[in-house]
């Protein structure tokens, strides 16, 4: 790059920085009536933002403790804008109930995930993929248990190669990601899966990278930057090569067999049915499958790995969970009825979900117009969301044991209050799967998948943490996200199983 080109780039970036700063000052003036967590001055707010990045839970907990009584909403700094949160978890109910024409989920994802470039949101600007997830996948969980069990057996054999009585060590998080990706796609797409699963995992990683990279550049040149460096179009082409023969075979079979055609029960085929009805092409199907894979693999893997680390750091709970699993599998086999009877395991994993939040923020929206929430004026183009830390550690909801890990918490709630809060249940104080109309539609499948995997581990393997004194590895906060330690290892060996 010569001097003139370098000067041009520096000039463009300087103009963009000035524009962003002017925009940030303008947004600050519009939101001046809303109290701030940290510094209110746009420039000084970056010091608050750095504090937030260094210790997200601590920053938010300290900030919330200083909020004046009676305050309904506060604003928290992010990289180039403010995010407005209700002070109390109940305040998010009004946000979640607002129509998309007023508070938009799509606009928020375009801002935070750069969905226009990473998920082609301008091409699939509806939620048709939710229909088969809600109406078919979630209602056929019983059918999928044997398939998931078989895929788990094959996957763990391929991933771990555990033989004899020797302990085998593996890096937990990446291995769990590959396992979840493979097992999920056994149901989403069907067999065979060789080569395809890696593309799905890599696509999800690419989304996160581009979501962080693109906002660095001015909006006017993002299309060019995306074209120049994004690996996502290549991922799309590679994954489409896998789907295309399956979609072509479906068309041939339907044409040849007519009413005798029995369609495979996979999300890919159900989306093809919807595409037929709505006159959409194969590209539409592939893009929707990419989005579903992104939503299903990493959240499930992170949530499961948090739970696995928590369980293995508590040997007494490992034994309690294993006794339950062995008893239930002995009586019910690997069935949905069996999974539903794993009550202690469900309570433990739900508590892990509460205790190890997937991040600080969930349920983001952007206001499409000037509006009002609980009497507070919200200007157009304001980012709003729920403070998950505040919701999951709300002493009004959880009492004196708020900051203690209680594996029996949700069993006690059912016994004492008659409320059954299970792993997939979405409440205002358990928001890992979202809340309200936009709660994750695949959470019932994800919950069953996680319980199956944990039960499979406990039934067939002895496991322990490969850490000093078996202590739980420390989490890693990346921006606003809470990720299990990515290098922590788990030791495993086969158990002598007498029941199949």
Secondary structure by P-SEA (a helix, b strand, c coil): ccaaaaaaaaaaaaaaaaaaaaaaaaaaaaaccccccccccccaaaaaaaaaaacaaaaaaaaaaaccccccbbbbbcccbbbbbcccccccccccccccccccaaaaaaaacccccccccccccccccccccccccccccccaaaaaaaaaaaaaaacccccccbbbbcccaaaaaaaaaaaaaaaaccccccaaaaaaaaaaaaaaaaaaccccccccaaaaaaacccaaaaaaaaaaaaaaaaaaaaaaaaaaccccccccccaaaaaaaaaaaacccaaaaaaaaaaaaaaccaaaaaaaaaaaaaaaacaaaaaaaaaaaaaaaacccccaaaaaaaaaaaaaaaaaaaacccccccbbbbbcccccccccccccbbbbbbaaaaaaaccccccccccccccaaaaaaaaacccccccccccccccccccccccccaaaaaaaaaaaaaaaaaacbbbbbccccccccbbbbccccccccccbbbbbbbcccccc
